[in-house]
Amino acid sequence: MAQPADQFKKLVAHCKEYGFIYQSSEVYDGLAAVYDYGPYGVLLKNNIKEYWWKSMVQMHENIVGIDAAIFMHPKTWKASGHVDAFNDPLVDNKDSKKRYRADQLIEGAVDKILAKADKEVTKAKKRFGESFDEAMFRQTNDRVVRYGTRAKDILDRMNAALNAEDMEGLKNLIEELEIACPESGSKNWTDVRQFNLMFSTQMGNVAGENDKLYLRPETAQGIFVNFLNVQKTTRQKLPFGIAQIGKAFRNEIVARQFIFRMREFEQMEMQFFIKPGTQQEWYDYWKDARMKWHLSLGTPESKLRFHDHENLAHYADAAADIEFEFPFGFKELEGIHSRTDFDLKAHQDLSGKKLQYFDPETNENYVPYVLETSIGCDRMFLAIMSHYLQEEVVGENSTNTRDVLKLHPALAPIKFAVMPLKRNEEALVEKAKGIFNLLKFSFPGQYDDTGSIGKLYRRQDAIGTPFCITVDFETLENNTVTVRERDSMQQERVSIGALEEMIGEKVDMRGLLK
């Protein structure tokens, strides 16, 4: 079985080979941590966004959408805290010249400690069999308890240092844990220092501080400054939400792991405005709703988990991540944050404009609280590719394998492919092209006659096409075709007139939404 590192390398190679993702500006040796979506990548990404948008906006009568501009008044980022506090604690290794986030190095060391505890649990499971009580073992086994206590102590100290902006404390932790550079093995570190992540530019022809603009580091602020505009024009009453999909930009110094952490990325966010005092209720509701959204795609529960934040952002009174098990471990996929009234109050104070809601039930004005759900579209893309790209043995010969992307048909970039059994038979080619031209009005598809049927099947498997339609000589006699289903590889004869309905039932996004 392939190791996670090998799986990840294969995934990255597959994305390029089959036109999902390319390195940006590759002809100039590329631009680090910036990527372009290819012909199949852009279709899959659009389908992910459509599924999110429909499930968030179309399925909720009290959630509406906007598309705010990337450029915003620079005071926006002063009010939000990004100008003063949007920093990462960075540390350089003096020997390898590589730069790392100090908190991520420490968290990596904690993961190794917890892995030792998990190893003890695994050994005990084998020893005790079905009678094994894992929860009791974790609470009573001295070694496991010691590992857990040690890990918690380290994280508590790290979070305290982060909250106090104690860079020396972070450096001391790195040295105490004897953390080595992952690349060189060296423990020769510089001091830890803060680095602001916003890209800046200027408006107009002459650069100056008064003309300074920022590329937005998140999409949420465009929603907050439009809160009253949206509420009044749509006549919404609390609770209601505003959703947005858009680009954001962060000058990530430690950008790695393919499209997991990029400098230009896309967010799918919804800010849910609520009455103060109800935030715990809605926090629990949206945690549950967002987990169900991920599970509805067929992702196993074992690959998803919640991670509650101990080191809360300055605007939050509760926060949790939905983490996905990528080939490089469990990492954040989506955040659910109770943002209190920090954002609206901050913009109200700095702008001098009231951002309050008049509650007709209580006959009072107040600044609403906000519950946020925010998911990285690119990370969702990577999670889907990570889970659904599989290598399968075909038949009894273990050397005969296929790479198949087992996407839900509603997300598949291409829904059908039509191919003639023989490309030099004019009647078959004409019939196949006629079927393609018939179906293309309903679904994105392909016509392909550039190889043998077996090779064409494998190519469509690799890009996730759920249905392959083969036109053969029997088609010319009775207007039926062979339809091959991607996952089972089962084939059946279907009349040409029934193709649209058959494909439509399987690829319709309504099945996911229901």
N, C-alpha and C positions, 0 to 999 in steps of 0.2 A: 504493500500500500504506500502511495506517495506521501512524503512528509509535507507538512504545511508550507514550508518554504518553497519546495518544488511545485506544489499545487499553485502557489501564488505566481511563480515565474511562468508557469504554463498559462494561467489565466491572462496575464499581461500580454504574453505572446499571441494568444488566441484573439484578444481584443484587436490587436494590430492586423494580424493575418486576415481576419474576416471582416474588417471594416467597421469595427465598433468604436475604437479610440486610437488616435494617433498622437505622437508627441508634437506639440506646437512648434512651428518653424523648423521642422526637422532638417530641411535642406541647408539650414545654417547651424546644424548640430544641436538644434532644439533650444527651448527656453525652459529652465528648470521649474517644475511644479506647475506647468501650464499645459493643458491638453485640448485637443480638438476632437469633437465627436464625428465619426465617419457616417457613411450612408445608413448602416443598420443601427449604430449607436444613437443617432439623432431620432430615429423612429422609436426605439425602445424608450429613450428618455422622455420623449413627448407622450408616450403611452403612460409612463409612470406619473407624469404631471397631470395628465387627464384623469387618471384614477384618483389621485389625491384631490384634485379640484372638484370633481363630481361628488366624491364622498364627503367633502368638507362643505362645499357651497350648495350644490344642487340638492343634496339630501337633507339640508337644514334650512328651514324657512327663516331662521334668525341669524344666518351668517351670509354676508355679502362679500364681494371681492373688489379690490382696487389694483392699480398698477402705478405705484409712485415712481417719480424720477430718481435716477441714481444720484444726481447732483442735488444737494440740499444746502440751505443756508448754513454757513459754518457754525453759527450759534447753536444749531441742532446738536452738534457733537460736543459742544461745551456743556449743554444742559444734560445730555445723556450720560456724561462722565467719561466719554471715550477720549477726549483730549488729554485729560489728566490721569486716567486710570486704566486705559486699555493697553496693558503691558503684559509681556511674558518674562519670567525670570530665566535668563540664559547664562550658560557657562560654556567655556571653550576648553578643549583638551589641548595642552601646550605641545604635545608630541604629534598627535594626528592632525591637529589644526581643524578638527571637526567641532561644530557647535551643537549644543543640546539644550532642551528645556530642563531646568533643574528639577522641577516637580515630576516630570515624566521619568527621569532617571531614578528618583527615589521611589516612585510608584512601581517601577520595574523591579527594584530590589525587594519591595514588599510582595510582589507577585511570586518571586522565587521562594520567599519564606512560606507563603500560603500554599505553594505547590508542594512543599515538604509535608505540610499537614495533610494535604489531599493524598499524598503517597502513603502516609500511615493509614489513612482511612481505606484506601484501595487494598492494602495488604490485609487489614482486618476483615474486610468483606470476604476475601478469599478464604481466610482462616475460619470464620464463623458461619459462612453460607447464608441460608435463608433466615436464620434466627438473628442475624446481625441488625442491631438498632443503631443506625448511623447518628441520629441526633444525640442519643445518650452517649455514644462513644466520643463525639466531638466535645461534649460537655465535661466528660470525666477522665479522658485519657490525658495523663500529665504532659506528654510530649506535644500532643495536638493543642492543648490549652496554652502551653507555653509559646508555641508558634503564633497562635491567634493573638495572645496578649502582646507579644513583641510587635506584630504587624500593626495592631491598633495604636500602640504607643508611638511608633514611627509616624503613622499618618496624622495622629493628633499633633505631634510636634511640627510636622510639615505644614499642616493647616494653620496652626498658630503663627508660624513664621510668615506664611503667605498673607494672612490677615494683617499682620503687623508690618508687612513689607520689610521683614528682617532678612536681608540677603546674606548676611554673615551666618545667621542660623541655618539657612539652607546649605551653605558651603560646609558648615560643620557636620551636618547630617550626611552629606555626600562622603566626606572624609571618614566619619565614624563607621559608616556602612561599607567602607573600602570599595566603593563603586568604581568599576573600571570602564574605560571607553570601549563601547561595543566593537569598534573597528580595530583599535590597536592594542587593547588590553592595558593601556597606560592609566595610571591614577594621578597623573600630574595635571591638576585643574587650575584654571584661573579663578578669580573671584566671581561670584554670581552678580549679575546686574540686570536692570529692567530695560526692556526694549519696546517702544510703542509700535503697534502693528498697523497703523493707518497709512494708506497711500495718500499723498497730497499732490495737488496740482494748483494752477492759478487760472483765474478768469480774466479774459482780456489780453491785450498785447504786452503789457508791462507787468512783470512779476513783482509782487510786493505783499506784505503781510495782510493788507486790507483786501487783497484780491484772492486770498488763499481759499481753496476749496479742498474737500476730501472726497475720495471715492468711498462710498458708504461701506462700512465694515459689517453691517447687518441691514436687513430690510425692515425691521420692526419699527424704526423711528418714523418712516414714511406713513405708517399706519397711525401712530400716536398723534402726529401733528394734523392728521386729517380726521381725527375722531369726531369732532363736532360737525364737520362738513358731511360726513357719511351719515351720522345719526339724524341730522335734520333732513337731508334730501331723501333718505329711505324711510324716515319716520319710525325708526326702530326704538323699541323699549328694552331696557335691561331685563334679562341678560341678552346680549347679542355679540356677534363676532365679526371681525374683518379679516379676510384672508388675502394673501398675496404670494405670488411666485416671482422671484427676481434674482438678479445677479448681486453678489457682494464681493468685496475685495479685502484681503488681509495680507500684509507684507510678512508672511510666514518665513522666518529664518530657517526653521527646522521643518521644511516641507518634505514629506516622503510618503512611502507606501502608496505609490501610484496616485489614483484620484481620491484617496481618502483625505488627504490634507493638501489643498491647492491654494494658490494665491488669488485665483479667480474662480468662483464657485456659485452655485445656484441654491437658493433656499426656498422651502415651501413652509410658510409661517401663517399661523392664525392667532390673532389676539382677541381674547374673549373678555368683554367688559361686563363686570358684575358688581353687585351691591357689596360695599364693605361689610365684612363679617361672614360672608358666604364662601370665602376663598377655599376653605378646607373641603367643603362639599364638592365644589367644581374641580378642585385639584384631583380628588379621588375619581370623579366622573371621567375627566379627560385622560387620566392615566389608564383607566380601564378601556376607554373607547379607542385610544391610539394603539394599545396592545392588540385589541381585536382586529384592527385594520391590518396590522402586519401579519397576524395569524391567518387572515382570510385568504392570503396569497398562497397558503400551503406551507409556509415556513414552520418547521417543527418548533414546539415550545422549548425544546432543549437548546435551541440556538438563540433564544431571546431571553433577556432578563432585565430587571430593574436595578438601577444603582442609585441609591439616595445620596444626595450631596451633603457632605458635612461642612465643607468650605463654601458657604453660600456667597453668591454675587451680591454686590452692594444693594441691588434693587429687590432682592428676593426674600421671602419668608419661608419658602419651601421649594425644593427643586429635585428632580429625578431625571435620570437618563434611561432610555430604552437602549440597551446594549445588544449588539449582534456579534455572534462568534465568527469573525473574519478568519482567514487563514493565519493571520498574525495575532489572534487572540480576541477576547471580548473587548469591543470598543464602542464608543458612543455612536448611535445612529440617529436618535431623536431626543430632544429635550422637552420636558414639561416643567414649566416654571410658574410659580405664584409670584408675580412681579409687584404686588401691592399697588399703591397709587404713585410710586416713585416717578415714573416716566411722565405721566400727565401733569403732576405737580411741578416737576422740574421745568417742563416747557411752559407751564403757566407762569411760574415765577420769573423766568428769564425773559419771556416775551411780553409779559404784562397783560396777556389776553386770557380771559377765563376759559378753562377747559372743563366745565362742569356739566352735570346732567341734572335736569329737573325731573324729579320723581313724582308723577301725578298721584301715586298711591299714598305717599307720605307728605306730599306738598312741601318738599324741601330740595335744595340744591346741594350736590356733593360731587367730589371727584371720584369716579368709579375706580375700583380695583381691577386688575388685569390678570387673566390666566392665559399663559402662552403655550402653544405647541409649535415646535420648530424642528423641521427635519431637513437634512442636507440631501438635495436631489441626487448629487453625485455619489454620496455615500450610499443612498438607497440603490442606485444603479450598481455600485460595486457589491453590495450585499446580495442583490439578485443574481449577478453573474457568479459570485462566489458559491452560492448554494446550488444554483440550477445548472451550471456547467458541469457535466459529468462524463466520465469515461466508462464505457460499458463493453463487456465482452459480448460478441454477437455469435450465436451458435455454440457448438461444443468445443470449438478450437479457441483456446485461450489467447492465441496470438492475433485473432481477428477481433479488433475493437473498433468502436466508433466514439467520436466526441459529439455529445448531444446536449443542446441547451433546452432543458425541460421547463421552459417558461409557461405560466398560465397563458392559454391561447389569446386571452384579451390583451396581454402585454406583448405578445410576439411581434417583432418588427414587420415581418412578412407573414400574411395569413395563409397564403396558398402559393404553390408553384405548379405550373403546367409544363409538361414535357412530352414530346412525341417519342414513341418507342424507337423509331429510326429517323434520324435527321435528314437522310437523303431520300425519304419517301414524301413526295410533294403533297399527296393527299393527307397524310398524317400531320405534316407541318401546318398545312392550311387549317385543318380541323382544330389543332391545338391552339393556334393563334386566335382562332375564332372564339374558343372557350375563354382564353385569357382576356380578350377584348370584351367579352360578356360580363366577366366577374370583376374587372378592374373598376367598374363604377361603384361597387359595393365594398371592396376590400383592397388593401395594398397587396399586390402579388407580383410574381415573376414568371416570365416565359424563359425556358432554358433548354437548349439542345446542344450544349457545348461538350458533351461527353456521354459515356455509357450511363444507363439508368442507375446502376449501382453507385457510380461516382456522384451523380446528380443528387441522389438520395442523401449521401453522406454530407454533401455541401449544404443542403437544406437543413439537415439535422444540426449542423454546427452553428447555424444562425437562428435556430429555434422555430423554423416553419412548421406549424402543426399538421398541415395537409399537403401531400404531393399527389398530383393528378396526372396519371399516365394515359396518353392517347395511343391505342393500339389498333390492330386491324379489325378487332371485334367492334370497336367504336364506330367504324365506317358502316357496319352492318346494322347495329341496333341502337346507336346513340347512347351507349353506356361507356363509362371510363373506370379505370382502376384507381381507387382512392386509398392511399397509404397513410395511416395515422402515425405520427412521429414517435410517441412514447412506446406504444405496444408493437409497432411495425406491422400491425395487422392490415390486411388489404381486403377491400370489398368492391363489388361492382355497384356503381351508382349511376342513375340516369343523369344526363347533362342538365335536364330541367330541374333536378332536385338538388344540384350542387349549392346554389346560393342559400337555400334554406338550411341545408345541413351545416355548412360552414358558419352561417350567421348565428345559429343556436350556440355553437361552441365558443365563438370569439366575441360574443356580445358582452360588453362590460356590465350589463345589468345583472349578470350572474354573480359577479364579484360584489356589486353594491348591495344586493339583497342578502 
